Amino acid sequence: MATFGALFIAPNPQLAAVAAEVAPDYPEFSVTIHEGDLSEGLAAALGSFEADFDVVISRGGTAQLLEEEFSVPVIEVGISTADLLAALLVHNPSGKKTAIVGFSNALDAIEQYVDFSDFDIDIFGISFEDELPLVLQDVVEGAYEVVLCDTFTYRRCLSTGIDAHLLSSGPESVSTALDRALFLCRQTHELRLRNRALWKLVKNQPARIAIFSSSGKLVYCNLISSRTELLSFMRGHLEGEEAGSLALRRGRQVFRLSRVHVGEDGENLIAFNVTTANAPLKESLVGIEYKNRDEVDRAYHESVFHLVGAGDELAADIAQAGKSGLPVLLEGKPGCGVSQVAALLYLSGSWGMRPYVVVDCSMLVDKSWEHLMNSHHSPLYESDQTLYLRAVHELSAKRLRELVEVVSRMGVTERNRVIISAAGPQGVGRADARALLDEHLHCHVLAIPPLSRRQSLRSTVSRYLDHLAHAVGERAPLVTDEAMELLARHPWPGNYVEFSRVLRQARAQVGEGELRAADVRSAFEREGVVRSASLGSEADAARLDLLRPLKDVERDVVRLVVKRYDGNQTKAAQTLGISRTTIWRMLRE
């Protein structure tokens, strides 16, 4: 029984007869033969294509025309040396001057023979029909005694009175074409079987996969849960480096996505492999947060640190730290932009398309510490991510040593990009943390200067006021020399956090008017009230920014109260007059 269907378009009756003679030797083919040259052959092919053929076979210009119209393979029947010799023996036994005229693709195989034969033969190849009249004129002017040609040329010669003979393909050439067609069909069939088996295998695997074309069209998907959200998230991350990892959390489910580009010959596909895990209870994740590049990038570009150009001044140091290949230890005072520098290290390096996990050591409660150290879902036991261990100096000496030992023993820095910050005020806790990290992790240290050490503090003030005014569609206020001098001489103990509060307060007082020294003093006095009302430490004062949406201020107050009670959420809830559930919810927002 035939396996494949072949459509044979013969440009002349002689070739159709040869095809009918040879076809029975190929039982794997069901061969349908039609006769027609060029447009006639195309019309015959179009009229037969509902039969779902696997391959088309034809010759010369007809084959060339069919290739342009059909997506299935087109195999050309050539003219062999044997075909040429047979024609010469019949039509030119005495070796007269001979011209061979026809479509170039059908004559390629005999050109080498003609170059080395003893016959006086010239080949005139054409690529398009409208070239033929000029070629025939050259043939006439060349006084060729014998003209051999393909079907299209033969018909034109008859209509113009040129004595010509048809150069046809014999059984050997037709067999060669059928052999090539059969090989191609077998290969295609085997590839289709492999693809079907692969899709079936993938579909029945527990792993979940989604594959997109480069234009964002979904090619394959076996996702079940959160399908719509995941596909939307994937479409937003089709571009980027060839391989990467992402993370997405929805409720208690954490989706980890591995992305890889596959394909060749211009056909590019993007495949996402999705693994799912149930996240631990909310209280186990207090102080641990998973982020993607978009979130980190957005937060950084909205920060005061970026808006005043502080990141640009540290670009060379950040690039050097990124190239070191070592864990990076960030040191700086509260509010000086440590977390923003950590974000820049993540965004500017080769890890930027992988998850960014922040472990805020100042916010860890007992349950989240237990999760961090012992759970198999802990970020310390995962790979291919940037891990930011923030404010490690806030840990007790015992916990700090436990953390460093786990990071060192489990090869966390070999599997991940690790950034550590000890950004508290100078003191024993920070000094001990530095010594322990130097001993076990051999970090590249990057010191972040405070705001007061910026050389261009006056331009920093102007730049931030311009931003505040632009955000509400107004002009920036004019700062008097005395007011600018007060701002420039201020020590800014709260660094960029305090700087932002003071300038927003001062600008809110004057709008588009003139910013005077009295306005600056008033803002400083208000800042003093905020600092004295904070929970005691300089770091806490730097964090508690009141000039923000109320929900953001409430969340930070809850965090500070929980910290004040050493992570005891029950006592914090009693002090604040809210439920523990409300505290969990606010800490996770």
C-alpha positions in Angstrom: 0.0 0.0 0.0 1.3 3.4 -1.0 2.6 5.6 1.9 3.2 8.9 0.1 1.4 10.9 -2.6 3.4 12.4 -5.5 2.1 14.8 -8.1 4.1 14.5 -11.4 3.6 17.5 -13.7 5.1 16.6 -17.1 5.7 19.5 -19.5 5.4 17.2 -22.6 3.8 13.9 -23.6 7.1 12.1 -23.9 8.0 12.8 -20.2 4.5 11.9 -19.1 4.9 8.5 -20.8 8.3 7.9 -19.2 6.9 8.8 -15.8 4.0 6.3 -16.3 6.5 3.7 -17.2 8.8 4.2 -14.2 6.2 4.9 -11.4 5.2 1.2 -10.8 8.8 0.6 -9.6 8.0 2.8 -6.6 5.2 1.1 -4.6 5.6 3.5 -1.7 4.4 6.3 -4.0 0.9 6.9 -5.3 1.9 8.9 -8.4 -0.7 11.2 -10.1 0.6 12.4 -13.6 -0.6 15.5 -15.3 0.7 17.0 -18.6 1.2 20.8 -19.0 4.0 23.2 -19.4 4.4 26.4 -17.3 1.0 28.0 -16.7 -0.8 24.9 -18.0 1.2 22.7 -15.5 0.5 25.2 -12.7 -3.3 25.1 -13.5 -3.2 21.2 -13.5 -1.4 21.2 -10.2 -3.8 23.6 -8.5 -6.7 21.6 -9.8 -5.3 18.4 -8.2 -4.0 19.7 -4.8 -7.1 18.7 -2.8 -5.6 15.2 -2.9 -3.0 16.2 -0.2 0.3 15.3 -2.0 3.5 15.0 -0.1 5.8 16.0 -3.0 5.6 17.6 -6.5 7.8 16.4 -9.3 8.4 18.4 -12.5 11.0 19.9 -14.8 12.6 23.1 -16.0 10.5 26.3 -15.9 7.4 24.4 -14.8 9.2 23.2 -11.7 10.5 26.7 -11.1 7.0 28.1 -11.3 5.6 25.4 -9.0 8.2 26.1 -6.3 6.9 29.7 -6.0 3.3 28.6 -5.5 3.4 25.5 -3.2 4.7 24.9 0.3 5.3 21.2 -0.3 8.7 20.2 -1.7 9.2 20.4 -5.5 11.7 17.9 -7.0 13.1 18.7 -10.4 13.7 16.1 -13.1 17.0 16.9 -14.7 18.5 16.2 -18.1 21.3 13.8 -17.7 24.4 13.2 -19.9 22.7 10.0 -21.1 19.7 12.0 -22.2 21.9 14.5 -24.1 23.9 11.7 -25.8 20.7 9.9 -26.9 19.4 13.2 -28.4 22.7 13.9 -30.2 22.8 10.3 -31.7 19.3 10.7 -33.1 19.4 14.4 -34.3 23.1 15.1 -34.8 25.0 12.0 -35.6 27.5 13.9 -37.7 28.5 16.4 -35.0 27.1 19.6 -36.5 27.2 22.9 -34.7 24.5 22.6 -32.0 22.6 25.0 -29.7 20.9 23.8 -26.5 18.2 26.2 -25.3 16.0 26.0 -22.2 15.5 26.9 -18.5 18.8 27.0 -16.7 17.7 24.8 -13.8 17.1 21.9 -16.2 20.4 22.3 -18.1 22.8 22.6 -15.1 23.6 18.8 -15.1 24.9 18.8 -18.7 27.0 21.9 -18.7 30.2 20.1 -17.4 29.9 17.4 -20.1 29.5 20.0 -22.8 32.6 21.9 -21.7 34.8 18.7 -22.2 33.0 17.0 -25.1 34.2 16.9 -28.7 30.9 18.2 -29.9 30.5 21.8 -31.1 27.8 22.7 -28.6 26.7 26.0 -26.9 24.2 26.2 -24.1 21.7 29.1 -23.9 20.0 29.1 -20.5 17.1 31.4 -19.5 15.6 32.2 -16.2 12.4 33.9 -17.3 10.0 33.4 -20.3 10.5 36.9 -21.7 14.3 36.3 -22.2 13.6 33.6 -24.9 13.0 35.9 -28.0 16.5 37.5 -27.6 18.1 34.1 -27.0 16.5 32.6 -30.1 17.7 35.7 -32.1 21.3 34.9 -31.0 20.7 31.2 -32.0 19.5 32.3 -35.5 22.4 34.7 -35.9 24.9 32.0 -34.8 23.8 29.8 -37.7 23.4 26.7 -35.6 22.5 23.6 -37.7 20.9 21.7 -34.8 18.8 23.1 -32.0 17.9 21.0 -29.0 15.5 22.5 -26.4 12.9 22.1 -23.6 9.2 22.1 -24.2 8.6 25.8 -23.8 11.4 26.7 -26.2 10.3 23.9 -28.6 6.8 25.4 -29.0 8.3 28.9 -29.6 10.7 27.5 -32.2 7.8 25.8 -34.1 5.8 29.1 -34.1 8.8 31.1 -35.5 9.9 28.6 -38.1 13.1 27.5 -36.3 13.9 23.8 -36.9 14.3 22.4 -33.4 14.2 19.0 -31.5 12.8 18.3 -28.1 15.4 17.4 -25.4 13.6 15.1 -23.1 14.4 13.3 -19.8 14.7 9.5 -20.0 13.8 6.8 -17.5 17.1 7.2 -15.6 16.5 10.9 -14.9 12.9 10.2 -13.8 14.1 7.4 -11.5 16.7 9.7 -10.0 14.0 12.3 -9.3 11.7 9.7 -7.7 14.6 8.4 -5.6 15.2 11.9 -4.3 11.5 12.4 -3.7 11.2 9.1 -1.8 14.2 9.9 0.4 12.8 13.3 1.3 9.3 11.9 2.1 10.8 9.2 4.3 12.9 11.8 6.2 9.9 14.1 6.6 7.7 11.2 7.7 10.2 10.1 10.3 10.6 13.7 11.6 6.8 14.0 12.0 6.7 10.7 13.9 9.4 11.9 16.2 7.7 15.2 16.8 4.4 13.5 17.6 6.1 11.2 20.0 7.9 14.2 21.6 4.7 16.2 22.0 3.0 13.2 23.5 5.9 12.6 25.9 6.0 16.2 26.9 2.2 16.4 27.4 2.3 13.4 29.7 5.2 14.6 31.8 4.6 16.2 35.2 6.7 19.2 34.2 4.7 22.1 32.8 5.9 23.8 29.6 4.8 26.7 27.5 6.4 27.5 24.1 6.0 30.8 22.2 7.1 32.0 18.8 9.2 35.1 18.8 6.1 37.1 17.9 4.4 36.0 21.1 2.1 33.4 19.6 1.5 30.4 21.8 2.8 27.3 20.1 2.3 24.7 22.8 1.1 24.7 26.4 0.3 22.0 29.0 -0.2 24.4 32.0 -3.1 23.7 34.3 -3.2 26.0 37.3 -3.0 29.8 36.9 -2.8 29.4 33.2 -4.0 32.9 32.2 -1.8 34.7 34.7 1.3 32.6 33.8 0.9 33.0 30.1 0.5 36.8 30.5 3.6 36.9 32.7 5.6 34.9 30.2 4.6 37.1 27.3 6.0 40.0 29.2 9.4 38.2 29.5 9.9 36.9 26.0 12.9 39.2 25.3 16.2 39.1 27.0 19.2 36.9 27.3 18.9 33.3 25.8 18.6 31.5 29.2 17.2 32.9 32.4 15.1 32.1 35.5 12.1 34.0 36.8 9.8 33.7 39.8 6.1 34.5 40.3 4.1 34.1 43.4 0.3 33.9 43.5 -1.3 33.2 46.8 0.6 30.3 48.4 1.9 29.1 45.1 5.4 30.0 44.0 6.1 29.4 40.2 9.7 29.2 39.1 10.2 29.6 35.4 13.3 28.6 33.4 13.4 30.2 30.0 15.4 29.0 27.0 15.5 30.0 23.3 15.4 27.2 20.9 15.3 26.9 17.1 17.4 27.5 14.1 17.3 28.8 10.5 15.5 32.0 11.5 12.7 30.2 13.4 13.1 31.1 17.0 11.0 29.7 19.8 11.0 30.6 23.5 10.3 27.8 25.9 9.4 28.2 29.6 9.6 25.2 32.0 7.4 25.8 35.0 7.8 24.2 38.4 5.4 24.9 41.2 5.7 24.7 45.0 3.4 25.6 47.8 4.9 28.5 49.7 5.1 28.2 53.5 2.6 30.1 55.7 2.8 33.9 55.6 4.5 34.2 59.0 7.3 31.9 57.7 8.1 34.4 54.9 8.2 37.6 57.0 11.4 39.4 55.9 11.8 37.2 52.7 10.7 38.5 49.4 10.9 37.3 45.8 11.1 39.8 43.0 11.6 39.9 39.3 13.6 42.3 37.2 10.6 44.6 36.4 9.8 45.1 40.1 13.4 45.9 41.0 13.9 48.1 38.0 10.7 50.1 38.7 11.5 50.6 42.4 15.1 51.7 41.6 14.1 54.2 39.0 11.5 55.7 41.4 14.1 56.0 44.2 15.6 59.3 45.3 19.0 57.7 44.9 18.4 57.3 41.2 16.5 60.6 40.7 19.5 62.7 41.9 22.0 60.7 39.9 23.8 59.0 42.8 24.0 55.7 41.0 25.8 57.3 38.1 28.6 58.5 40.4 29.1 54.9 41.6 28.9 53.3 38.2 32.6 52.4 37.9 32.7 50.9 41.4 29.5 48.9 40.8 30.9 47.6 37.5 34.1 46.5 39.2 32.2 44.8 42.0 30.0 43.0 39.5 33.1 41.7 37.6 34.9 40.4 40.7 32.8 37.2 40.8 32.9 37.4 44.6 30.0 38.0 47.0 29.6 41.7 47.4 29.5 43.3 50.8 27.8 46.8 50.8 28.7 49.1 53.7 27.0 52.4 54.4 24.9 54.4 56.9 21.1 54.2 57.0 19.4 55.9 54.1 22.5 56.2 52.0 21.2 54.0 49.2 22.6 50.5 50.1 19.5 48.7 48.8 19.5 50.8 45.6 23.2 49.8 45.0 22.2 46.2 45.5 19.5 46.7 42.9 21.9 48.2 40.5 24.3 45.3 41.0 21.4 43.0 40.1 20.1 45.0 37.1 23.5 45.7 35.5 24.9 42.2 35.7 24.4 39.0 33.8 21.9 37.8 36.5 19.4 40.5 35.7 16.8 38.2 34.1 16.8 35.8 37.1 14.9 36.0 40.4 16.0 38.6 43.0 15.4 37.4 46.5 15.7 39.8 49.4 16.2 38.5 52.9 15.8 41.4 55.3 17.6 40.3 58.4 16.2 43.2 60.4 12.6 41.8 59.8 13.1 38.1 60.3 10.9 36.6 63.1 11.5 33.2 64.7 9.4 31.3 62.1 10.9 33.0 59.1 14.4 32.4 60.5 13.5 28.7 60.9 12.2 28.6 57.3 15.4 30.3 56.1 17.8 27.9 57.8 16.0 24.6 57.6 13.2 24.5 55.0 13.9 22.9 51.6 12.0 25.9 50.1 14.5 28.3 51.7 16.3 30.6 49.2 19.6 29.5 50.7 19.0 26.0 49.1 17.9 27.3 45.7 20.1 28.2 42.7 20.4 30.6 39.8 19.2 33.7 41.5 20.5 36.9 43.1 20.3 36.6 46.9 20.4 39.9 48.8 21.1 39.4 52.5 20.1 42.8 53.8 21.3 44.3 57.2 23.1 41.2 58.5 24.5 43.4 61.3 20.9 43.3 62.8 21.2 39.6 63.5 22.4 38.3 66.9 26.0 37.1 67.0 24.7 33.5 67.2 22.4 33.8 64.2 24.9 35.7 62.1 27.5 32.9 62.6 24.8 30.3 61.7 23.9 32.1 58.6 27.5 32.6 57.4 28.3 28.9 58.1 25.3 27.7 56.0 26.2 30.1 53.2 29.8 28.9 53.2 29.1 25.1 53.8 26.3 24.8 51.2 28.1 26.6 48.4 25.4 29.3 48.2 27.8 31.8 46.6 28.8 29.3 43.9 25.2 28.6 42.9 23.9 32.2 43.2 24.9 35.9 43.0 25.2 36.9 46.6 25.0 40.5 47.8 25.3 41.3 51.6 24.7 44.6 53.3 25.9 45.8 56.8 24.4 49.2 56.6 23.9 50.1 60.2 25.7 52.8 62.2 29.4 52.2 63.1 29.5 49.9 66.1 30.4 46.5 67.5 27.6 44.6 65.6 28.7 45.9 62.2 32.4 45.3 63.0 31.8 41.8 64.1 29.7 41.1 60.9 32.5 42.5 58.7 35.2 40.3 60.4 33.1 37.2 60.1 32.2 37.8 56.5 35.8 38.5 55.6 36.9 35.3 57.2 34.4 32.9 55.6 33.1 34.5 52.4 36.0 36.7 51.2 33.7 39.4 50.0 34.4 42.3 47.6 33.7 45.3 49.8 31.9 48.3 48.3 31.6 51.4 50.6 28.7 53.7 49.8 29.4 57.3 50.7 26.8 59.3 52.7 24.9 62.1 51.0 26.9 64.8 52.8 30.0 63.7 50.9 28.6 64.4 47.5 30.5 67.1 45.7 27.5 68.4 43.9 25.0 68.8 46.7 23.6 72.0 45.3 22.8 70.4 41.9 21.4 67.4 43.8 18.9 69.8 45.5 17.9 71.4 42.2 17.6 68.1 40.4 15.2 66.7 43.1 13.1 69.8 43.3 12.8 69.7 39.5 11.5 66.1 39.7 9.0 66.9 42.5 7.6 69.8 40.4 7.5 67.9 37.2 5.6 65.1 38.9 2.6 67.4 39.6 3.0 69.5 36.4 4.4 72.6 38.1 7.6 74.7 37.9 10.3 74.1 40.5 10.6 76.8 43.2 13.4 79.3 43.1 15.8 78.5 45.9 17.4 81.5 47.6 21.1 81.5 48.2 20.6 81.5 52.0 18.2 78.5 51.7 20.6 76.6 49.5 23.5 77.3 51.9 21.4 75.8 54.8 20.7 72.7 52.7 24.3 72.4 51.6 25.7 72.7 55.1 23.3 70.3 56.7 24.9 67.0 57.8 22.0 64.8 56.6 22.3 62.0 59.1 19.3 60.3 57.5 20.9 60.6 54.1 18.6 60.3 51.0 15.6 59.4 53.1 15.9 62.5 55.2 16.8 64.5 52.2 13.6 63.5 50.4 11.4 64.2 53.4 12.9 67.7 54.0 12.7 68.8 50.4 9.2 67.5 49.9 8.0 69.2 53.0 9.7 72.5 52.0 8.4 72.4 48.5 4.9 71.6 49.7 5.0 74.8 51.7 5.9 77.1 48.8 4.6 75.4 45.7 6.0 77.3 42.7 7.0 80.3 44.8 10.4 81.1 46.3 12.0 78.6 48.7 13.5 80.7 51.5 15.7 79.9 54.4 12.7 80.1 56.8 11.0 77.3 54.8 14.1 75.1 55.0 14.3 75.7 58.8 10.6 74.8 59.2 11.2 71.6 57.3 14.2 70.8 59.4 12.2 71.4 62.6 9.5 69.1 61.4 12.2 66.5 60.5 13.4 66.8 64.1 9.9 66.0 65.4 9.8 62.9 63.1 13.2 61.7 64.3 12.3 62.2 68.0 9.1 60.4 67.5 10.8 57.4 66.0 11.5 54.1 67.8 14.9 55.0 69.0 17.6 54.3 66.4 19.0 56.4 63.7 18.2 53.6 61.2 14.6 53.6 62.3 14.3 57.3 61.9 15.7 57.0 58.4 13.1 54.4 57.5 10.0 56.2 58.9 9.1 58.6 56.1 5.7 60.2 56.9 5.3 62.1 53.6 3.9 59.1 51.8 0.6 57.3 51.3 -0.9 56.3 54.6 -0.9 52.6 53.9 2.9 52.7 53.3 3.5 54.6 56.5 1.3 52.1 58.5 3.2 49.1 57.0 6.6 50.6 58.1 5.2 51.4 61.6 4.1 47.8 62.0 7.5 46.5 60.9 9.3 48.8 63.4 7.0 47.7 66.3 7.5 44.0 65.4 11.2 44.6 65.4 11.1 46.5 68.7 9.4 43.4 70.3 12.1 41.1 68.7 9.7 39.6 66.3 6.9 38.9 68.8 3.8 39.6 66.7 1.4 39.0 69.5 2.9 41.8 71.6 3.1 44.0 68.5 -0.6 43.4 67.8 -1.5 44.2 71.4 0.5 47.5 71.3 -1.0 48.6 67.9 -4.5 47.4 68.8 -4.9 45.2 65.7 -5.0 41.5 65.1 -2.1 39.2 64.3 -3.8 38.4 61.0 -3.7 42.1 60.1 0.0 42.2 61.0 0.8 39.2 58.8 -1.1 40.8 55.9 0.6 44.2 56.2 4.1 42.6 56.5 3.5 40.7 53.3 2.2 43.7 51.2 
